[in-house]
Amino acid sequence: MQHITDAMIDAHVSPDDARQVMEAAFSSFGRGDAAMQERIRTEAGGVKLSTLGAVIPQQGVAGAKVYTTINGQFSFVILIFSTDDGRPLASFDAGAITRLRTAACTTLAAQRLARSGSRTLALFGAGTQGVQHARQLSETLGLARILVSDPHADAGMAVRLSALCGIPVTLAEPDAAVAEADIVVTASRATTPLFAGASLRPGAFVAAIGSSLPHTRELDDTALRRAAAVVVEWRPQSVREAGDIVLADSQALPREKIVELGEVVLGKVSPRQRDDDIVIYKSVGVGLEDVALAGFAWSRIAGAAERRAA
């Protein structure tokens, strides 16, 4: 069984690859041709163990991501198996896959849910996920500028991010940033809302991806109330894990306003009906994403090795 490192993922899998894999995976799931396991968390002595997985017969793989959380730090591993004969295919250092697949799903959602002509991104959190989101969204949507709100950012962050994305990056206060933004990404570890929902610009697309814990949230009830729809990866897991949903007032977020990404990808639902609709994408991270991208990476890397051997 092969072990695939983060460096190998970075060398063989591009953000565009990740987006194509996510589209295929959610299409498969939306048709009922794939299945997922919800995340299970177990904790003792300050150490948390989490598992989540998926079975994707059309891709020929099944598997799970397993990871620990200690003092707020994550260590990930993914295992995949063949759905043809059940044999283990590969193990992975899953940091690179997690980084790529999360931003790829947000971009997939933004391509379908953001208003045409969106030019300004407000980014809350310029860590690993925030940077990857800025990169993928600027590459695919033709953004013109990025406004960053991150109290922990160092002095050189804006220059580095501007060089990576090829567009101007400036720091901004939370409410001022969302008032100017067509797209808002929250990639933080906030436990309470990051900005006033009343400040959101009409027509904004909001991607809240920073938390999968039921006691934390990045968005307030006003943002949820103003939204035409809240799109999630998988309803059963999201309504249990996402604090933005769990803690929301039922009047602000009635359950019928929640739709799944697979339904959007397949064109079964169209959450944006008007240019001034606000649409929210709430991500918690699901096993389908990890297993699909791991399966793709294994296939590409194994194929490259076979070609070299030949």
C-alpha positions as CSV (number, residue, x, y, z in Angstrom):
1,M,0.0,0.0,0.0
2,Q,1.4,3.3,-1.1
3,H,1.8,6.3,1.3
4,I,1.2,9.7,-0.4
5,T,2.7,12.8,1.2
6,D,1.4,16.4,1.1
7,A,4.4,17.3,-1.2
8,M,3.3,14.6,-3.7
9,I,-0.3,16.1,-3.7
10,D,1.1,19.6,-4.3
11,A,3.2,18.2,-7.2
12,H,0.4,16.3,-8.9
13,V,-2.9,17.9,-8.1
14,S,-3.8,21.4,-9.1
15,P,-6.7,23.6,-7.7
16,D,-8.4,23.2,-11.1
17,D,-8.2,19.4,-10.7
18,A,-9.7,19.7,-7.2
19,R,-12.6,21.7,-8.5
20,Q,-13.4,19.2,-11.2
21,V,-13.2,16.3,-8.8
22,M,-15.5,18.1,-6.3
23,E,-18.1,18.8,-9.1
24,A,-18.1,15.1,-10.1
25,A,-18.3,13.9,-6.5
26,F,-21.2,16.1,-5.6
27,S,-23.0,15.3,-8.8
28,S,-22.6,11.6,-8.0
29,F,-23.9,12.1,-4.5
30,G,-26.8,14.3,-5.7
31,R,-27.9,11.4,-7.9
32,G,-27.7,8.9,-5.1
33,D,-24.7,7.1,-6.5
34,A,-22.4,7.8,-3.6
35,A,-22.8,7.7,0.2
36,M,-21.2,9.5,3.2
37,Q,-20.5,8.8,6.8
38,E,-21.1,11.6,9.3
39,R,-18.2,12.8,11.4
40,I,-17.8,11.1,14.7
41,R,-15.7,12.7,17.4
42,T,-14.3,10.9,20.5
43,E,-12.4,12.7,23.2
44,A,-10.4,11.9,26.3
45,G,-7.6,13.6,28.2
46,G,-7.7,16.7,26.0
47,V,-7.2,14.6,22.8
48,K,-9.9,14.5,20.2
49,L,-10.2,11.8,17.5
50,S,-12.4,12.4,14.5
51,T,-13.4,10.2,11.6
52,L,-15.5,10.8,8.5
53,G,-15.8,8.9,5.2
54,A,-17.5,8.1,1.9
55,V,-18.1,5.3,-0.6
56,I,-17.9,6.4,-4.2
57,P,-18.4,3.4,-6.5
58,Q,-18.2,5.4,-9.8
59,Q,-14.7,6.5,-8.8
60,G,-13.8,3.0,-7.6
61,V,-12.9,4.1,-4.1
62,A,-14.1,4.1,-0.5
63,G,-12.3,5.5,2.5
64,A,-12.1,7.7,5.5
65,K,-10.3,10.6,7.0
66,V,-9.0,10.2,10.5
67,Y,-7.5,13.0,12.5
68,T,-6.5,14.2,15.9
69,T,-7.1,17.6,17.5
70,I,-4.7,18.5,20.3
71,N,-4.5,22.1,21.7
72,G,-6.4,23.3,18.6
73,Q,-3.9,21.7,16.2
74,F,-5.0,19.1,13.6
75,S,-3.1,16.1,12.3
76,F,-4.9,14.3,9.3
77,V,-4.6,10.9,7.6
78,I,-6.8,9.5,4.8
79,L,-7.1,5.8,3.9
80,I,-8.7,4.7,0.7
81,F,-9.8,1.2,-0.5
82,S,-10.8,-0.3,-3.8
83,T,-14.6,-0.7,-4.3
84,D,-13.8,-3.5,-6.8
85,D,-12.0,-5.9,-4.5
86,G,-11.8,-4.1,-1.1
87,R,-8.0,-4.0,-1.0
88,P,-6.3,-0.9,0.6
89,L,-4.9,1.4,-2.0
90,A,-3.1,4.2,-0.3
91,S,-2.7,6.3,2.9
92,F,-2.2,10.0,2.8
93,D,-0.9,12.9,4.8
94,A,-4.1,14.8,4.4
95,G,-3.2,18.4,5.0
96,A,-2.8,19.3,1.4
97,I,-6.0,17.5,0.4
98,T,-8.0,19.3,3.1
99,R,-6.6,22.7,2.0
100,L,-7.4,22.1,-1.7
101,R,-10.8,20.5,-1.3
102,T,-12.3,23.1,1.0
103,A,-11.5,26.0,-1.3
104,A,-12.5,24.0,-4.3
105,C,-15.9,23.4,-2.9
106,T,-16.3,27.0,-2.0
107,T,-15.3,28.0,-5.5
108,L,-17.7,25.4,-7.0
109,A,-20.5,27.0,-5.0
110,A,-19.4,30.6,-5.9
111,Q,-19.4,29.8,-9.6
112,R,-23.1,28.9,-9.3
113,L,-24.3,31.2,-6.5
114,A,-22.3,34.4,-6.7
115,R,-23.7,37.3,-8.7
116,S,-22.3,37.7,-12.2
117,G,-19.6,40.3,-12.3
118,S,-18.5,39.9,-8.7
119,R,-15.2,41.8,-8.3
120,T,-14.5,42.3,-4.6
121,L,-13.7,39.7,-2.0
122,A,-13.9,40.3,1.8
123,L,-11.7,37.7,3.5
124,F,-12.0,37.1,7.2
125,G,-8.9,35.1,8.2
126,A,-5.7,35.0,6.1
127,G,-4.4,31.7,7.4
128,T,-3.9,28.5,5.3
129,Q,-7.6,28.2,4.3
130,G,-8.1,31.9,3.8
131,V,-5.1,32.1,1.4
132,Q,-6.2,29.1,-0.6
133,H,-9.7,30.5,-0.9
134,A,-8.3,33.9,-2.1
135,R,-6.1,32.1,-4.7
136,Q,-8.8,29.8,-6.1
137,L,-11.6,32.5,-6.2
138,S,-9.3,35.1,-7.8
139,E,-8.2,32.6,-10.4
140,T,-11.7,31.5,-11.4
141,L,-14.0,34.6,-10.9
142,G,-11.8,37.4,-12.2
143,L,-11.8,39.3,-8.9
144,A,-10.3,42.9,-8.9
145,R,-9.5,43.3,-5.2
146,I,-9.4,41.7,-1.8
147,L,-10.3,43.3,1.5
148,V,-8.8,41.4,4.5
149,S,-10.0,41.5,8.1
150,D,-7.6,39.5,10.3
151,P,-6.4,40.8,13.7
152,H,-3.6,38.2,13.6
153,A,-2.2,39.0,10.2
154,D,1.5,40.1,10.1
155,A,2.7,43.3,8.4
156,G,3.7,41.5,5.2
157,M,0.5,39.5,4.7
158,A,-1.2,41.9,2.2
159,V,1.9,42.1,0.0
160,R,2.3,38.3,-0.1
161,L,-1.4,37.7,-0.8
162,S,-1.4,40.3,-3.5
163,A,1.6,38.7,-5.2
164,L,-0.1,35.3,-5.0
165,C,-3.4,36.4,-6.4
166,G,-2.2,39.1,-8.8
167,I,-4.7,41.8,-7.5
168,P,-4.6,44.5,-4.8
169,V,-5.0,43.4,-1.2
170,T,-5.8,45.9,1.6
171,L,-6.8,45.6,5.2
172,A,-10.3,46.7,6.2
173,E,-12.6,46.8,9.2
174,P,-15.2,44.0,9.3
175,D,-18.4,46.0,8.6
176,A,-16.7,48.2,6.0
177,A,-15.3,45.2,4.2
178,V,-18.6,43.4,3.8
179,A,-20.4,46.6,2.8
180,E,-18.2,46.7,-0.3
181,A,-17.8,43.0,-1.0
182,D,-19.6,40.9,-3.6
183,I,-18.2,37.8,-2.1
184,V,-17.4,37.2,1.6
185,V,-15.4,34.3,2.9
186,T,-15.1,33.6,6.6
187,A,-12.1,31.4,7.3
188,S,-11.6,32.1,11.0
189,R,-11.7,30.4,14.3
190,A,-14.2,32.9,15.6
191,T,-16.8,31.7,18.2
192,T,-19.1,34.6,17.7
193,P,-20.3,36.5,14.6
194,L,-17.5,38.4,12.7
195,F,-19.6,41.2,11.3
196,A,-23.1,42.7,11.4
197,G,-25.4,40.9,8.9
198,A,-27.1,44.2,8.3
199,S,-23.8,45.4,6.6
200,L,-23.9,42.8,3.9
201,R,-24.3,44.3,0.4
202,P,-27.4,43.2,-1.4
203,G,-26.6,40.4,-3.8
204,A,-23.6,39.2,-1.8
205,F,-22.4,35.6,-1.8
206,V,-21.2,34.5,1.6
207,A,-19.1,31.4,2.3
208,A,-18.7,30.5,6.0
209,I,-16.1,27.8,6.2
210,G,-14.2,28.4,9.4
211,S,-16.1,26.2,11.9
212,S,-17.7,22.8,12.1
213,L,-18.5,23.0,15.8
214,P,-22.1,23.4,17.1
215,H,-21.2,26.0,19.7
216,T,-19.4,28.4,17.5
217,R,-20.6,30.7,14.7
218,E,-19.2,33.3,12.2
219,L,-22.6,34.7,11.0
220,D,-25.3,36.4,12.9
221,D,-29.1,35.9,12.7
222,T,-29.5,39.0,10.6
223,A,-27.3,37.6,7.9
224,L,-29.2,34.3,7.9
225,R,-32.5,36.1,7.9
226,R,-31.5,38.2,4.9
227,A,-30.3,35.2,2.9
228,A,-32.5,33.7,0.2
229,A,-31.0,30.3,0.9
230,V,-28.3,28.6,2.9
231,V,-26.4,25.9,0.9
232,V,-24.7,23.1,2.7
233,E,-22.7,20.1,1.7
234,W,-24.9,17.5,3.3
235,R,-28.0,18.4,5.4
236,P,-27.8,15.7,8.1
237,Q,-24.2,16.5,9.1
238,S,-24.5,20.3,8.7
239,V,-27.6,20.7,10.9
240,R,-25.8,18.8,13.6
241,E,-22.4,20.4,13.4
242,A,-22.7,23.9,12.1
243,G,-23.1,26.4,14.9
244,D,-24.3,29.0,12.3
245,I,-27.3,26.7,11.9
246,V,-27.6,25.1,15.3
247,L,-27.5,28.4,17.1
248,A,-29.7,30.3,14.6
249,D,-33.1,31.6,15.5
250,S,-35.7,29.4,13.8
251,Q,-37.4,32.5,12.3
252,A,-34.1,33.6,10.8
253,L,-33.3,30.2,9.3
254,P,-36.4,28.0,8.7
255,R,-35.3,24.5,7.7
256,E,-36.9,24.8,4.2
257,K,-34.3,27.5,3.4
258,I,-31.5,25.0,3.7
259,V,-30.5,23.2,0.4
260,E,-27.7,20.8,-0.5
261,L,-24.7,21.6,-2.8
262,G,-25.4,18.4,-4.8
263,E,-28.8,19.7,-5.7
264,V,-27.3,23.0,-6.9
265,V,-24.6,21.3,-8.9
266,L,-27.2,19.1,-10.7
267,G,-29.4,22.1,-11.3
268,K,-32.3,20.7,-9.2
269,V,-32.5,24.0,-7.3
270,S,-31.6,27.6,-8.1
271,P,-31.1,29.5,-4.8
272,R,-30.3,32.8,-6.5
273,Q,-33.5,34.1,-8.2
274,R,-32.6,37.8,-8.3
275,D,-29.4,39.9,-8.5
276,D,-30.0,41.3,-5.0
277,D,-30.5,37.9,-3.3
278,I,-28.0,37.1,-0.6
279,V,-26.9,33.5,-0.7
280,I,-24.9,31.8,2.0
281,Y,-22.8,28.6,1.6
282,K,-22.1,27.0,5.0
283,S,-19.3,24.4,4.9
284,V,-18.3,21.9,7.6
285,G,-16.2,19.6,5.5
286,V,-17.6,16.2,4.6
287,G,-16.0,12.8,3.9
288,L,-17.1,12.8,0.3
289,E,-14.6,15.6,-0.4
290,D,-11.6,13.9,1.2
291,V,-12.2,10.5,-0.3
292,A,-12.9,11.8,-3.8
293,L,-9.8,13.9,-4.0
294,A,-7.6,11.2,-2.4
295,G,-8.9,8.7,-5.0
296,F,-8.1,11.1,-7.8
297,A,-4.6,11.8,-6.4
298,W,-3.9,8.1,-6.0
299,S,-5.0,7.4,-9.6
300,R,-2.8,10.1,-11.0
301,I,0.3,9.4,-8.9
302,A,0.0,5.6,-9.5
303,G,-0.4,6.3,-13.2
304,A,2.7,8.5,-13.3
305,A,4.7,5.8,-11.6
306,E,3.6,3.2,-14.1
307,R,4.6,5.4,-17.0
308,R,8.0,6.0,-15.5
309,A,8.5,2.2,-15.0
310,A,7.5,1.5,-18.6
